[in-house]
Amino acid sequence: MGLLEVRAASVVFHAGRASAKTALHDISLSIGGKTPSITAVVGESGSGKSTLIRLLLGFRNPTLGEVLYDGDNIAGLTRDGARKFRRQVQAIFQDPFDAFNPFYKIDHPLVTPLRSFGLAASRDEAYARIETTLRSVGLVPENTLGKYPHQLSGGQRQRIMIARALLLDPTVILADEPVSMVDASLRATILDILYELRRDLGISLIYVTHDLTTAYQVADTIVVLHGGQIMEVGAAEKVVHDPRHAYTRALIDAVPSPDPDVAWNLDDDIAPPEAFLAGETKLALYATEPDRAIASVARPGQAPVTAAEIQRVVSLQKALAA
Ligand SMILES: Nc1ncnc2c1ncn2[C@@H]1O[C@H](COP(=O)(O)OP(=O)(O)OP(=O)(O)O)[C@@H](O)[C@H]1O
């Protein structure tokens, strides 16, 4: 049994009216449980991704079917059950700027949930916890706390969103297009952080994206959503290398291929191809886990990128992110 489960759920907007719109149709999904996992939900605009996230967070009820957390239907949770669900299932959204109130310093959205869930007995305890968590997502507390959202970069804001979720000791994080607003070099770093949450903290993630390449990069399981229906679901390797469904094949064919002509010249000092600086080359996106990266770059008819080249990209990303 999964920790967070969707069972045969459908969502119909304006049900019973002429304008009825089925946003999700007979969706079943199971996330987490004994082994933490990263499940990517991949779909184009309008495929139903946001509706699925809202369903999983309990922001809306399914028209048919149910959503269960730890075995209980989230629509009928007790007060304590609902509190546990709200603490343990956290979300990270696309545009962190929207999530912050511009009139409050960044400390406010970090301290408030700790207080409201009774997770810190004093201000000092709250700040100690916040500082440790900020460091765990690569932020320097002294450069972050006390600032207003607009005084921080998009990447810093996104890391604060992740820290905010982590402060509550979640079991599941729903990440809705978390890297679509940040540039290519930061994208890899943020995806790395998400990957580490599963590996180091045992948190299960749902990573919702329109981008199959980043889905493949971080996920164990890929779910392909199209027109509100699951077209295909399976291990990331299998879905990408042996797609069963024509729609999945079309998605794979639409992935821009890395251009072998802009591959790294290993004899040169770090000299990123212009395409990378322009955020265009996909090489940077592949480069966080060498073995996964090799597999994803090696597409039919192309020379595989070597581990050494990938290490090169990793160091370049670190250099650029520093
Ligand atoms: N409140 C609503 N009323 C009617 N139809 C809706 C409503 N919300 C969403 N839809 C429709 O349901 C379908 C799925 O929408 P949803 O927002 O979940 O897609 P999405 O995959 O998240 O798209 P995007 O990536 O553009 O955000 C779309 O056809 C959308 O027009």
The ligand as a Tripos MOL2 file, in Angstrom:
@<TRIPOS>MOLECULE
LIG
   31    33     1     0     0
SMALL
NO_CHARGES

@<TRIPOS>ATOM
      1 N1        -12.0420   25.3910  -12.8380 N.pl3     1 LIG1
      2 C1        -12.1100   24.8190  -14.0340 C.ar      1 LIG1
      3 N2        -13.2260   24.8200  -14.7590 N.ar      1 LIG1
      4 C2        -13.3000   24.2250  -15.9700 C.ar      1 LIG1
      5 N3        -12.2810   23.5800  -16.5630 N.ar      1 LIG1
      6 C3        -11.1210   23.5480  -15.9080 C.ar      1 LIG1
      7 C4        -10.9540   24.1620  -14.6100 C.ar      1 LIG1
      8 N4         -9.6680   23.9620  -14.2100 N.ar      1 LIG1
      9 C5         -9.0650   23.2680  -15.1970 C.ar      1 LIG1
     10 N5         -9.9270   23.0110  -16.2140 N.ar      1 LIG1
     11 C6         -9.6400   22.2530  -17.4380 C.3       1 LIG1
     12 O1         -9.1590   20.9650  -17.0580 O.3       1 LIG1
     13 C7         -8.0840   20.5570  -17.8900 C.3       1 LIG1
     14 C8         -6.8610   20.2680  -17.0480 C.3       1 LIG1
     15 O2         -6.4030   21.4710  -16.4610 O.3       1 LIG1
     16 P1         -5.0960   21.5530  -15.5680 P.3       1 LIG1
     17 O3         -4.9470   22.9740  -15.1110 O.co2     1 LIG1
     18 O4         -5.1330   20.5130  -14.5160 O.co2     1 LIG1
     19 O5         -3.9450   21.1980  -16.6250 O.3       1 LIG1
     20 P2         -2.3710   21.3340  -16.5170 P.3       1 LIG1
     21 O6         -1.7980   20.0870  -17.0750 O.co2     1 LIG1
     22 O7         -1.9940   21.6770  -15.1130 O.co2     1 LIG1
     23 O8         -2.0440   22.5580  -17.4590 O.3       1 LIG1
     24 P3         -0.9170   23.6880  -17.3130 P.3       1 LIG1
     25 O9          0.3980   22.9780  -17.4240 O.co2     1 LIG1
     26 O10        -1.2090   24.6070  -18.4530 O.co2     1 LIG1
     27 O11        -1.1160   24.3260  -15.9590 O.co2     1 LIG1
     28 C9         -7.8670   21.6890  -18.8810 C.3       1 LIG1
     29 O12        -8.5340   21.3670  -20.0770 O.3       1 LIG1
     30 C10        -8.4980   22.8820  -18.2130 C.3       1 LIG1
     31 O13        -8.9740   23.7980  -19.1790 O.3       1 LIG1
@<TRIPOS>BOND
     1     1     2 1
     2     2     3 ar
     3     2     7 ar
     4     3     4 ar
     5     4     5 ar
     6     5     6 ar
     7     6     7 ar
     8     6    10 ar
     9     7     8 ar
    10     8     9 ar
    11     9    10 ar
    12    10    11 1
    13    11    12 1
    14    11    30 1
    15    12    13 1
    16    13    14 1
    17    13    28 1
    18    14    15 1
    19    15    16 1
    20    16    17 2
    21    16    18 1
    22    16    19 1
    23    19    20 1
    24    20    21 2
    25    20    22 1
    26    20    23 1
    27    23    24 1
    28    24    25 2
    29    24    26 1
    30    24    27 1
    31    28    29 1
    32    28    30 1
    33    30    31 1
@<TRIPOS>SUBSTRUCTURE
     1 LIG1         1 GROUP 0 **** ****
